[in-house]
Amino acid sequence: MGKGGDDEENMAAWLVAVNTLKIQPFKLPPLGPHEVRVRMKAVGICGSDVHYLKHMRCADFIVKEPMVIGHECAGIIEEVGSEVKTLVAGDRVALEPGISCWHCDHCKGGRYNLCPEMKFFATPPFHGSLANQVVHPADLCFKLPDNVSLEEGAMCEPLSVGIHACRRAGVGPETNVVIMGAGPIGLVTMLSARAFGAPRIVIVDVDDSRLSVAKALGVDHFVKVSTNIQDIDDEVVQIQKAMGTGVDVAFDCVGFNKTMSTALRTTRAGGKVCLVGMGHDEMTVPLTAAAAREVDIVGIFRYKNTWPLCLEFLSSGKIDVKPLITHRFGFSQGEVEAAFETSARGGNAIKVMFNL
């Protein structure tokens, strides 16, 4: 490959309108001294990508002009900037998608995930990484251990959400955990909690096929629930019975009135509830009763400083994300459309992955 001269061949998947993705040229910026040019090899589809495709917005982030999609990614370094000392062409890397300012109080205080100036792949107005090549800061590219594949490298992004949630909730070898929701984020939270030493994990969902995946991944118990809010009393008893001891931490990886209410009521006095999912913007939940039992409630936003730990867990075998990758597609117009349809349909699809 010529140096920088192949920009005109660089193609990306652009979100151009509701339910419309087009593979079109994507001109890369010039390579800065602390940046690297990466040839993308594995890119996963996240629920937020699908949400942008269906609605052209996600929470307060609105797509106002065509945007390159995708943010769960790994690839191979093609070129490094003049000041980059830690990486060389040919290195396989996982990319952390958010570029913070490093100047604000949040960044200086170590909570850079809360940076108001964050530039995050495929969060408008910033382009994502479902492209042949991208340019990215070298310090956000993490070299993959030899025994970690590029697909596993791309899985560091969703896995980071689970790891950050476990850190925020203080999960350890004495923490018994309940997880509401056995979707992709519920499952990575489960794998993370196990890696952090949680001795007993119960997962809760409405869908049999998702619960069977959780069972195959080694969850201790699962409880099938309904979508009917009237059933909470019985279900809280079922969950507590499945746990067999007090619930120290409950993760709500869905974010509905019902899941949060169940999490708050299931958790023991003095325990913690961590809200991970963002299903509803506003909820009506039994806060007063939970507060009177000194149940702490924490939220999470993305993650911080998680890639090294993700790679350690993957490399050591403490976490195996491979079973979560259920579908694979190439990078053509038809395959991009089919991949997003597969992901949006749900069913038995957990993680849909592009191999570029």
Disulfide bonds with the S-S distance in Angstrom:
none
